[in-house]
Amino acid sequence: RDGTEFPIEISLSPLETEDGMLVSSTIRDVTERKRADELRFRLAAIVDSSDDAIIGRTLAGIITSWNTGAERIFGYTEHEALGRSISMLLPPEGKAEDPGILDRLLRRERIEPFETLGHRKDGRIIPLSVTISSVRDAAGNVSGSSKMARDITDRKRAEEALRESEQ
């Protein structure tokens, strides 16, 4: 009425009647849906452009999302990682993820960032700084988790060099 333009969705449905063919139309304002889509697009762009690995996984530990930072840090493409167990990123022996993390996530406890080791596709073991958070579904139930990992190899080398120079 005031001349403002806004996005709409139009649905047309033919109806056969005794008097002939009629067309029923529904016009819906989709402004809010468009805003939500734009917000999701911007968030996805932020995640994808991060240098940190950002990995989504199910409660069973199956990888459901994989950004370019994860590809750079771990060496696996998105295609190679999706659908596989998160355990492929853990070293074969030595430090592994605390099995109590899942229980703590289900109790909605905050997991403090921690340092651990990761296993790259090329077999190298690298030091990581990791943050794990729960992911909730529309009903608020924990449905998985997100894992953000940063390669701290350079920092560990610098710390070691400092220790050596102090000695």
Secondary structure, DSSP 4 states (H G I P E B T S, - for coil): --S----EEEEEEEEEETTEEEEEEEEEE-HHHHHHHHHHHHHHHHHHH-SSEEEEEETT-BEEEE-HHHHHHH---HHHHTTSBGGGGS-SSS----THHHHHHHTTPPPPPEEEEEE-TTS-EEEEEEEEEEEE-TTS-EEEEEEEEEE-HHHHHHHHHHHHHH-
